[in-house]
Amino acid sequence: MRKQSEEAKNKISLKNSKAINAYKDNKFVDEYLSITEAAEKLNLHRQNIQKVLKNIIYSTGGFKFEYKK
């Protein structure tokens, strides 16, 4: 089996992802194309962002997240 390049992995990831919005202190911070992108840019764990989106936890790193409407 061939290894995929990072670029190919990112394209697949973005194709299957949903955009999310980040908020801090109830103010809009930024929009991200995927949970992975938000985690990398905000230096957070991807799994914790998923938990916020599923309403399992309230926030992570002081940020709240919701899927873009």
PyMOL CGO cylinders between C-alpha atoms (Angstrom):
from pymol import cmd
from pymol.cgo import CYLINDER

trace = [
    CYLINDER, 0.00, 0.00, 0.00, 1.29, 3.44, -0.96, 0.3, 1, 1, 1, 1, 1, 1,
    CYLINDER, 1.29, 3.44, -0.96, 1.77, 6.17, 1.61, 0.3, 1, 1, 1, 1, 1, 1,
    CYLINDER, 1.77, 6.17, 1.61, -0.21, 9.33, 1.00, 0.3, 1, 1, 1, 1, 1, 1,
    CYLINDER, -0.21, 9.33, 1.00, 1.49, 12.69, 0.99, 0.3, 1, 1, 1, 1, 1, 1,
    CYLINDER, 1.49, 12.69, 0.99, 0.53, 15.23, 3.63, 0.3, 1, 1, 1, 1, 1, 1,
    CYLINDER, 0.53, 15.23, 3.63, -1.10, 17.33, 0.93, 0.3, 1, 1, 1, 1, 1, 1,
    CYLINDER, -1.10, 17.33, 0.93, -3.28, 14.41, -0.17, 0.3, 1, 1, 1, 1, 1, 1,
    CYLINDER, -3.28, 14.41, -0.17, -4.28, 13.68, 3.43, 0.3, 1, 1, 1, 1, 1, 1,
    CYLINDER, -4.28, 13.68, 3.43, -5.24, 17.33, 3.96, 0.3, 1, 1, 1, 1, 1, 1,
    CYLINDER, -5.24, 17.33, 3.96, -7.38, 17.38, 0.81, 0.3, 1, 1, 1, 1, 1, 1,
    CYLINDER, -7.38, 17.38, 0.81, -9.25, 14.27, 1.94, 0.3, 1, 1, 1, 1, 1, 1,
    CYLINDER, -9.25, 14.27, 1.94, -9.66, 15.68, 5.43, 0.3, 1, 1, 1, 1, 1, 1,
    CYLINDER, -9.66, 15.68, 5.43, -11.07, 18.99, 4.17, 0.3, 1, 1, 1, 1, 1, 1,
    CYLINDER, -11.07, 18.99, 4.17, -13.44, 17.21, 1.79, 0.3, 1, 1, 1, 1, 1, 1,
    CYLINDER, -13.44, 17.21, 1.79, -14.99, 15.32, 4.72, 0.3, 1, 1, 1, 1, 1, 1,
    CYLINDER, -14.99, 15.32, 4.72, -14.97, 18.19, 7.21, 0.3, 1, 1, 1, 1, 1, 1,
    CYLINDER, -14.97, 18.19, 7.21, -17.46, 20.81, 8.35, 0.3, 1, 1, 1, 1, 1, 1,
    CYLINDER, -17.46, 20.81, 8.35, -16.56, 24.42, 9.02, 0.3, 1, 1, 1, 1, 1, 1,
    CYLINDER, -16.56, 24.42, 9.02, -16.67, 25.53, 12.65, 0.3, 1, 1, 1, 1, 1, 1,
    CYLINDER, -16.67, 25.53, 12.65, -16.78, 28.88, 14.42, 0.3, 1, 1, 1, 1, 1, 1,
    CYLINDER, -16.78, 28.88, 14.42, -14.76, 29.65, 17.54, 0.3, 1, 1, 1, 1, 1, 1,
    CYLINDER, -14.76, 29.65, 17.54, -15.89, 32.01, 20.31, 0.3, 1, 1, 1, 1, 1, 1,
    CYLINDER, -15.89, 32.01, 20.31, -14.11, 33.36, 23.36, 0.3, 1, 1, 1, 1, 1, 1,
    CYLINDER, -14.11, 33.36, 23.36, -15.96, 35.36, 26.03, 0.3, 1, 1, 1, 1, 1, 1,
    CYLINDER, -15.96, 35.36, 26.03, -19.08, 35.01, 23.83, 0.3, 1, 1, 1, 1, 1, 1,
    CYLINDER, -19.08, 35.01, 23.83, -17.36, 36.95, 21.02, 0.3, 1, 1, 1, 1, 1, 1,
    CYLINDER, -17.36, 36.95, 21.02, -16.65, 35.50, 17.59, 0.3, 1, 1, 1, 1, 1, 1,
    CYLINDER, -16.65, 35.50, 17.59, -12.94, 34.76, 17.15, 0.3, 1, 1, 1, 1, 1, 1,
    CYLINDER, -12.94, 34.76, 17.15, -12.54, 32.99, 13.81, 0.3, 1, 1, 1, 1, 1, 1,
    CYLINDER, -12.54, 32.99, 13.81, -13.92, 30.44, 11.37, 0.3, 1, 1, 1, 1, 1, 1,
    CYLINDER, -13.92, 30.44, 11.37, -12.01, 27.25, 10.61, 0.3, 1, 1, 1, 1, 1, 1,
    CYLINDER, -12.01, 27.25, 10.61, -12.50, 24.80, 7.76, 0.3, 1, 1, 1, 1, 1, 1,
    CYLINDER, -12.50, 24.80, 7.76, -12.10, 21.79, 10.05, 0.3, 1, 1, 1, 1, 1, 1,
    CYLINDER, -12.10, 21.79, 10.05, -11.66, 20.69, 13.64, 0.3, 1, 1, 1, 1, 1, 1,
    CYLINDER, -11.66, 20.69, 13.64, -8.07, 19.77, 12.83, 0.3, 1, 1, 1, 1, 1, 1,
    CYLINDER, -8.07, 19.77, 12.83, -7.29, 23.25, 11.51, 0.3, 1, 1, 1, 1, 1, 1,
    CYLINDER, -7.29, 23.25, 11.51, -8.79, 24.88, 14.62, 0.3, 1, 1, 1, 1, 1, 1,
    CYLINDER, -8.79, 24.88, 14.62, -6.84, 22.55, 16.91, 0.3, 1, 1, 1, 1, 1, 1,
    CYLINDER, -6.84, 22.55, 16.91, -3.55, 23.31, 15.16, 0.3, 1, 1, 1, 1, 1, 1,
    CYLINDER, -3.55, 23.31, 15.16, -4.03, 27.08, 15.06, 0.3, 1, 1, 1, 1, 1, 1,
    CYLINDER, -4.03, 27.08, 15.06, -5.36, 27.39, 18.62, 0.3, 1, 1, 1, 1, 1, 1,
    CYLINDER, -5.36, 27.39, 18.62, -2.97, 24.79, 20.06, 0.3, 1, 1, 1, 1, 1, 1,
    CYLINDER, -2.97, 24.79, 20.06, -5.82, 22.64, 21.41, 0.3, 1, 1, 1, 1, 1, 1,
    CYLINDER, -5.82, 22.64, 21.41, -6.60, 18.92, 21.34, 0.3, 1, 1, 1, 1, 1, 1,
    CYLINDER, -6.60, 18.92, 21.34, -8.84, 17.94, 18.45, 0.3, 1, 1, 1, 1, 1, 1,
    CYLINDER, -8.84, 17.94, 18.45, -10.77, 15.51, 20.66, 0.3, 1, 1, 1, 1, 1, 1,
    CYLINDER, -10.77, 15.51, 20.66, -11.68, 18.30, 23.11, 0.3, 1, 1, 1, 1, 1, 1,
    CYLINDER, -11.68, 18.30, 23.11, -13.05, 20.47, 20.29, 0.3, 1, 1, 1, 1, 1, 1,
    CYLINDER, -13.05, 20.47, 20.29, -15.18, 17.48, 19.21, 0.3, 1, 1, 1, 1, 1, 1,
    CYLINDER, -15.18, 17.48, 19.21, -16.48, 17.13, 22.78, 0.3, 1, 1, 1, 1, 1, 1,
    CYLINDER, -16.48, 17.13, 22.78, -17.51, 20.80, 22.83, 0.3, 1, 1, 1, 1, 1, 1,
    CYLINDER, -17.51, 20.80, 22.83, -19.30, 20.39, 19.50, 0.3, 1, 1, 1, 1, 1, 1,
    CYLINDER, -19.30, 20.39, 19.50, -21.16, 17.35, 20.90, 0.3, 1, 1, 1, 1, 1, 1,
    CYLINDER, -21.16, 17.35, 20.90, -22.05, 19.26, 24.11, 0.3, 1, 1, 1, 1, 1, 1,
    CYLINDER, -22.05, 19.26, 24.11, -20.11, 16.81, 26.27, 0.3, 1, 1, 1, 1, 1, 1,
    CYLINDER, -20.11, 16.81, 26.27, -17.98, 19.61, 27.71, 0.3, 1, 1, 1, 1, 1, 1,
    CYLINDER, -17.98, 19.61, 27.71, -18.73, 23.34, 27.82, 0.3, 1, 1, 1, 1, 1, 1,
    CYLINDER, -18.73, 23.34, 27.82, -15.44, 24.73, 26.47, 0.3, 1, 1, 1, 1, 1, 1,
    CYLINDER, -15.44, 24.73, 26.47, -11.77, 23.95, 25.91, 0.3, 1, 1, 1, 1, 1, 1,
    CYLINDER, -11.77, 23.95, 25.91, -8.90, 26.38, 26.32, 0.3, 1, 1, 1, 1, 1, 1,
    CYLINDER, -8.90, 26.38, 26.32, -11.47, 29.10, 27.02, 0.3, 1, 1, 1, 1, 1, 1,
    CYLINDER, -11.47, 29.10, 27.02, -13.05, 28.61, 23.59, 0.3, 1, 1, 1, 1, 1, 1,
    CYLINDER, -13.05, 28.61, 23.59, -16.54, 27.50, 22.67, 0.3, 1, 1, 1, 1, 1, 1,
    CYLINDER, -16.54, 27.50, 22.67, -17.22, 26.02, 19.23, 0.3, 1, 1, 1, 1, 1, 1,
    CYLINDER, -17.22, 26.02, 19.23, -20.22, 25.48, 16.99, 0.3, 1, 1, 1, 1, 1, 1,
    CYLINDER, -20.22, 25.48, 16.99, -20.67, 24.21, 13.47, 0.3, 1, 1, 1, 1, 1, 1,
    CYLINDER, -20.67, 24.21, 13.47, -21.03, 26.96, 10.90, 0.3, 1, 1, 1, 1, 1, 1,
    CYLINDER, -21.03, 26.96, 10.90, -24.63, 27.41, 9.86, 0.3, 1, 1, 1, 1, 1, 1,
]
cmd.load_cgo(trace, "trace")
